[in-house]
Amino acid sequence: MSAHVSAPSLTILFCGRDIMKKPSWQGVFPAITTQFKKDQTLDPAATARHVEALIDSGVSGIIFLGSLGENQALLPDEKRHCLQEMVRTVNGRVPVLSGVAESSTAEACHYVRDAERLGADGLMLMPAMLYRGDARETMAHFRATARATGLPIMIYNNPISYANDITPEMFAELAEVKNFVALKESSGNTRRITDIHNLVGDRYALFTGVDDLVLETAILGIDGWVAGTGMAFPAENQYFWELTRAGKWEKARELYRWFTPLLHLDVHTKFVQYIKLAVQECGLGVEWVRAPRLPLTGAERKQILKIIHAGIANRPKVPKRSSLSRNAADGHNLRSGLLRQPLARAANNQPPITQSA
């Protein structure tokens, strides 16, 4: 049985002769967009400017190359270049996670090794793309990818978008894999939050990934929020989250009612275009996307702009972050530098990636 020693920002897990550092991921981890130029080439400088605005708002981590980051539209070398540049930009101030959205287990293993080498602090792991596997296949993919790296991993469940549903019972089975430390639950079924708590307790840090269910899931008990639309409104997004942490539900509900039409943008097939347009209208980036996605046009564009502009026009005043909040965040971020030392390195003699665990 593993012994646990708590520290302010991590837990040490002793497993045989290996020592693994389990990070305490909590708070807002926006899944940032990847900024492009009009010709669809990468624009790391623009992404970096958005990073600065997010860090200044008080986020606890940033996820690059997720679904909003158009992971699957990037070439392999572009993913690695983007991650390397963003690790350099963040410079240890908050944890840097990278999405892992590959179509084969072999490529996922290859990517996570590279992400670790490039300085990522953790990973957000999706099921294999393009294939709807059964539970045995999905868990074999997760286990094999986890064996390929020493980095802590957030498992991403989004059956609506990616067909594979990781049920609470599957999360319970995967709990034995020590570098699975967090879950991003995006099934859209808020009952899952309680089911997961009942099955595995606090084994994982539990994040919601559905913007317009964040208040509902916060009441049920979550540790963090992988935010989408909120990256266009970072100050309001962070203030809303802090209200939920303080249990100030009346104020949170009032702010949520303003926010909800904007948060609905996160749950449409064109959520990337919608949120990038919001980011642009708020002065934090541009709307250019990578084909096959195209920028919005016509009536659809007018409709989404109407929602965004209404949100901007009725934008509530939120308190400036206090020096106390900033100092607390700075302390957390300094401690999170420990994440630069990943979990116990994967063994040299790993089982073949095709082996079922």
N, C-alpha and C positions, 0 to 999 in steps of 0.2 A: 504493500500500500504506500502511496506517495505521502510524504510529509510536507506540510505547507508552512512557510515562514513569511509573514506579511511585512511589507514595507510600504511607504506612502504611495508609490506608483507601480509596484510590481509585486508578484508573488514568486518565490523560488520553489520549484518543484524538483524534488530529488527522486530520480528514477535510476536505480542501480548506480552506476558510476557517472551518469550524465547529470549535469545541472542545467536546468532550463529556466529562463526568466520569462514569466507570464506578465505581459503589460496590463495595466488597468485602463483599457480603452473605455472612455465615456465622454459624453458631450456631443457637440455638433461636429460631424465629419462630412463636409460638403463633397459631393462627387463632381468635381470641377469639370467644366467644359474644356476641350482642347481648342485653342484659338488657331484659326487659319487665316491666311491672306486670301484675297479675292480669287487668286489662281489656284486655290486649294492646297497650297504648300503650308507647312507648319509655320506658326508664328510664336516661337517660345517667348519672345519679349512681351507680347501681348498677354500670354498666359501668366507670365511672371507678375505683370502689373495687377492682374486679378488676384493672384495669390496674396499679394501685399494687402489688398483691401480685405480679404477674408481673414488673414492673420490679425490685422488691426481690429477686426470686429470681435475677436475673442474665440474663434473656433479652436477646437481641441485637436484636430487632425485634418488632413486633406487626402482625399482619394483621387488619384489620377488614373486615367485610362479605364474608367468604368464605362457603363452604357452611355451615360451623358458625355463621356470623353471620347465617344466614337471609336472605341477600341478596335472593333472588328473592321473598320474602314481604313485602318492604318497598316502600312507595311511593317514587317517585323523589325527592320532597322529603325523605322520612325518611332515605334513604341519605345525602343531602348534609348534612342536619342532624347525623346521627350522626357522619359523618366530621369535620365542622367542630368538633364538641364534643370528639372524641377527639384531634384535632390539638392543640387547646388544652390538654387534660389531659396529654398526653405531653410537650408543650413542648420538643421537641428532644432528649429524653433518650435515645431509641432511634428508629430509622427507623419511620415509620408507612406501612404499605402498605394499599391498599384493593383488595378484590376487585372484579373487573369481570365481571358475569354478566348480560349483556343478550341479548335475543332477536334483535336486529338489529345490523348493523354501524354503522348511523347512530346508534343510541342508545348503543352502546359508545363511539363517537367523542365524542359529546356528553358522556358521563359522564366520560371521562378528562380532557377539557378542564376540566370543573368540579372534578375531584379535584385537578388541578394548581393551579387558582386557589385552592382551599380549603387548600392547604398540605401535601398528601400528599407523602411522600418517594419513593413508588414505587407500583407497581400489580402485582396478581396477576391475569393475564388468562386467562379461560376461553374455550373456543370458544363460538360463538353458541348460546344455549340453544334448545331445542325443535326443532332441525333437525340431522339427521345428514348433514353435508356430506361430500363427497369431499375428497381431499388438496388439490386445487387450490382449492376453496372455503374450506376451513379456513385455509389459509395466506394467502389473499387477505384474509380477515377479520382475521387477526393483523397483517398488513402495514399494512392501512388504519388499524387502531386505533393502531398504533405511530406512524404518520405524524401522527396527530392530537395528539400530546403530545410533550413533551421529557423526560418522566419515565422513569426506568429501569423495566423490566418483567420480572417473573417469569412465564414461560409455565406454565400449569397443565395437565398431562395426566392426565385421569382417565376413561379410556374406559368403565370399569365403570359410573360414574354418569352420564356425559354423552355416551356413544355415540361421540364423535369421538376417534379414537386418533391422537396425534401421535407418529409413529415416530421412531427415532433418525435415519433418513435425512431426515425432514422437518426435524428440529432442525438438521441439517447445512445444509440449504438456507436456513433462516431465520437462520443465523449471520451473514449479511451485514447484517442489520438491527441497527444499533449499539446501540439502546436495549433490545434483548433481552439481558439480562445474567444471568438465572438461569432454572433449570427446576425445577418441582415435579413429580417423577415419581411418579405414583400408579397406575400400571397394575397393580401387584401382581406384576409379573414382575421379579424381582431381576436377571435376566440383562440387562435393559435398562441397568442402571448401567454395566456393563462395555462394552456395545455403544456407549453414548453416549461413554464415555471414549475408546474406540478410534476413533470417527468424528470427534469434535470436540476431543479433548484437554481442555484447561482453558478452552475458550472461554466456557463458562457456569459460574456457581456452581450446583452440583447439590444439590438438596434432595430428601429423601424426604418423602412426604405420607401414608404408610401407617404408623400407629403400631406395629402388631405385626410390622413388618419393619424397624424402625429399627436393631436390632443387626446384622442380616444385611447391610443396605445400608451401615452404617458400616464394616464390615469390607471391603467392596468399594470404598469410597472416595466419601464424600459431603462436602459443605461445610456442610450445614445440615439442619434438621429443622423442617418445618411441623407442630408438635405439636397434638394434639387433646385426648385424655384427660388428658395431663400438665398441662393448665392447672388441673385440680382438685387436683393434687399438685405444685405448682411447684418446691418445694425438691428433692424426689426426682427430678423430671424433669430439672432442671438438673444435679444431681449425676451422674445416669446419663450425660447427654451429655458432661460433662467427663471421666468415666472413659473414654469411647470416644476422646476427643481425646488422652488421655494414654496410650492403648494398654494400659490396665489391664483386659484382657479377662476375667480370672477374676472380678474384682469386678463388672465390668459384667454378666457372665452371671448372677451370683448375684442382683443387683438386678433384672435382666430377668425372672427367673423369678417373682419377687414381682409385678412390674409387668404381666406378660403378660395375665392374666385381665382386668385393667382396660383394657389397650390394645386387647383384642378389641372393646371397646365402640365403637371408632372405625370399624369396618368393617361395621356393620349398617345396614340401610335407615333405622332410627330412631336413627342415631348422634347426631343433635342432641338428642333427648329423653334418651338415655342419658347423654350427657356433661353436659348441663345438670343432670340429677339428681345426678350425681357432684359437680359444682360446688356444688350446694346442700348436699349431705350433708357436704361439707368446709368449709362456712361461707363460701364465696366468691361466692355469688349465689343466684338462685332458678331454679326449673325452668320457669317460664312460657314457652310457645312461642307463635308466631303461627300461626293457622289457615291452611291445613288441618291442620297438625300439632296434636295434642292431647297433654296430659300422659299419662303411662303410668298404667294402672289394672290391677287384678286380678292374675292369676298372673304376667303379664309384669313388672309393677312389682315384685312380691315377688322374682322371680328376679334382676332387675337390682340391686335393693337388697341382696340377699344377696351379690352379687359386690362391690359397692361397700363394704359394711360389713366384709366379710372383708379387703379391701384396707386399710381404715382400721385394723382391729384388729391386723393384722400389719405395719403400717407400719414400715419399717426406720428406724433412727436414721441420719441422714446428717450429715456435718460441717457446721458453720456456715460460711458463705462467709467466707473469710479476708479480711483487709484488703488483702492483695496482689491477690486476685481482684477485689475491689471497685474498687481503684484502677485495675486494668487495664481493667475494664469502663467505669469513668468516663472513662478516656482514650479508649477506643473511641467512647463515646457523644459526647464532645466533638468528636472528628474527624468523626463521622457527621453533625454539623451542616452539613458541607459538602454533604450531600445536599439541604439546603434549596435549593441552587442546582441546578436540574434540568439534565438533558442539554440539548444544543443545542435551542432552540425549534423547533417544527415550522415549516416554511417557510410563508409566507403563501399562496403559490400551490400548494396541495397538489393531487395528482391526485384526481379524484372517487372517492368511497369505493367505488363499484361497479367500479372498474378493477382488473383482475387484475394482480398484480405479477409 
